[in-house]
Amino acid sequence: MHVFIGGTASGKRQRVAERYPEARWRDAGEMMRRVTGAGVGPGPGAGAGPAIDDGDTLVISGWLAWLEAELGAGRENERENESASADDDWLGQRWRQAFAGWASSPGRRVLVLDEVGRGIVPVDPAQRRLRDLMGWLSQDAVRLASQAHYVRHGLTMRLDGKEAAAAGRAD
């Protein structure tokens, strides 16, 4: 699994398209529905998704929009008497399940992630929560990725962590 992370209009999509011209692009919401059965727990194809995409290079983008939709749809409130922290844990379990499946799938998975932590901290608690969730999602993705790239102003910098190298996850 490869990760490209950067801010809005940083050039992420262009860099990914140049590097993976054969890739099929998918929306994070679509892929998460495939993994978790419409957002209500494990479903058919948990992990890597349906077999039709198993050997392909898939670029999965739209993670911030997926989180916004999950929070906005009130799915986190369907389980009565649970705190926001428990809801955040539940969302984290969903994306970690997907990432683990994609990291071990036969096809290449490329995640395009939005960096949202480099600006002014929002006053609205819901917006702060969204940024926290996006940060945790990004950390989990990078932890499982064999390659991570940061894109800013159209320039790409490969990020190499000691843990990834020690685990022998080089491409």
C-alpha positions in Angstrom: 0.0 0.0 0.0 1.3 3.5 -0.9 0.2 6.8 0.6 0.3 10.3 -0.8 -0.6 13.0 1.6 -0.8 16.8 1.2 -3.0 19.8 1.4 -5.8 20.9 -0.9 -4.5 21.7 -4.4 -1.0 20.5 -3.5 -0.6 18.4 -6.6 -1.3 15.0 -5.0 -3.7 13.8 -7.7 -1.4 14.8 -10.5 1.7 13.1 -9.0 -0.3 9.9 -8.4 -1.7 10.0 -12.0 1.8 10.4 -13.4 3.2 7.6 -11.3 0.3 5.1 -11.8 -1.2 5.9 -15.2 -2.8 2.4 -15.3 -4.6 2.9 -12.0 -8.4 2.8 -11.4 -9.6 5.6 -9.2 -12.1 4.9 -6.5 -13.9 6.9 -3.9 -13.1 6.2 -0.2 -16.9 6.0 0.6 -17.4 3.4 -2.1 -14.5 1.3 -1.0 -15.4 1.5 2.7 -18.9 0.3 1.8 -17.3 -2.7 0.0 -15.2 -3.5 3.1 -17.7 -3.0 5.8 -21.1 -3.8 4.2 -22.6 -0.4 4.0 -21.1 0.9 7.2 -22.8 -1.4 9.7 -20.0 -3.9 10.5 -18.1 -6.5 8.6 -19.7 -7.7 5.4 -18.9 -9.6 2.3 -15.4 -8.9 1.0 -14.1 -7.6 4.2 -10.5 -6.5 4.0 -9.5 -6.4 0.3 -12.9 -5.8 -1.2 -14.5 -7.7 -4.1 -12.3 -10.0 -6.2 -12.9 -7.9 -9.3 -10.3 -5.4 -8.2 -7.8 -7.7 -6.5 -5.1 -7.5 -9.2 -5.5 -3.9 -10.1 -3.8 -0.8 -9.0 -6.5 1.2 -7.2 -6.2 4.8 -6.1 -8.5 5.5 -3.3 -9.2 9.2 -2.5 -11.9 11.3 -0.8 -11.1 10.3 2.8 -12.0 13.6 4.3 -15.3 13.6 2.5 -16.0 10.0 3.8 -15.3 11.1 7.4 -17.5 14.1 7.0 -20.3 11.9 5.6 -19.9 9.4 8.4 -20.1 12.1 11.1 -22.8 14.1 9.3 -25.0 11.0 8.7 -25.2 10.5 12.4 -24.1 6.9 12.1 -21.9 7.4 15.2 -25.1 8.1 17.2 -26.9 4.9 16.2 -25.4 3.1 19.1 -27.2 4.7 22.0 -25.4 5.9 25.2 -21.9 5.8 23.6 -19.5 8.7 23.8 -17.8 10.4 20.9 -14.6 8.7 21.9 -16.3 5.3 21.5 -17.6 6.5 18.1 -14.1 7.5 17.1 -12.8 4.1 18.1 -15.5 2.5 16.0 -14.6 4.5 12.9 -10.9 3.8 13.5 -11.6 0.1 13.6 -13.4 0.3 10.3 -10.5 2.1 8.5 -7.9 -0.1 10.1 -9.8 -3.2 8.9 -9.8 -1.8 5.4 -6.1 -0.8 5.5 -5.0 -4.1 6.8 -6.8 -5.9 4.0 -5.5 -3.6 1.3 -1.9 -3.7 2.6 -2.0 -7.5 2.1 -4.0 -7.7 -1.1 -2.4 -8.8 -4.4 -3.1 -5.5 -6.1 -1.5 -2.2 -5.3 -3.5 0.2 -3.2 -2.6 3.9 -3.3 -4.3 6.2 -0.8 -4.5 9.9 -1.4 -5.0 11.7 1.9 -5.7 15.3 2.8 -3.4 17.0 5.3 -5.6 19.1 7.4 -3.5 19.7 10.5 -1.3 22.6 9.2 -3.7 25.5 9.6 -5.7 27.4 12.2 -7.3 25.2 14.8 -11.1 25.5 14.2 -13.3 26.9 16.9 -16.1 24.5 16.1 -15.6 21.2 18.1 -17.1 19.2 15.3 -14.4 20.5 12.9 -11.7 19.9 15.4 -12.9 16.3 15.8 -12.9 15.9 12.0 -9.3 17.0 11.8 -8.3 14.7 14.7 -10.0 11.8 12.9 -8.3 12.6 9.6 -4.9 12.8 11.4 -5.4 9.4 13.1 -6.6 7.9 9.8 -3.5 9.2 8.1 -1.2 7.9 10.8 -2.7 4.4 10.6 -2.4 4.4 6.8 1.2 5.5 6.8 2.0 2.9 9.5 0.9 0.1 7.1 2.2 1.6 3.9 5.3 0.4 2.2 5.8 3.9 0.8 4.6 7.3 1.9 5.0 10.5 0.0 4.3 14.1 1.1 3.2 16.5 -1.7 3.4 20.2 -1.3 3.4 22.8 -4.1 3.6 20.0 -6.6 6.8 18.7 -5.2 6.9 15.1 -3.9 9.1 14.0 -1.0 9.3 10.3 -0.1 9.0 9.8 3.6 10.9 6.8 5.0 10.3 5.7 8.6 12.6 3.5 10.5 9.8 1.1 11.4 8.9 0.5 7.7 12.5 -0.2 6.8 12.9 -2.5 9.8 9.8 -4.4 8.9 11.2 -5.1 5.4 8.3 -3.4 3.6 10.3 -1.7 0.9 9.0 -1.8 -2.7 
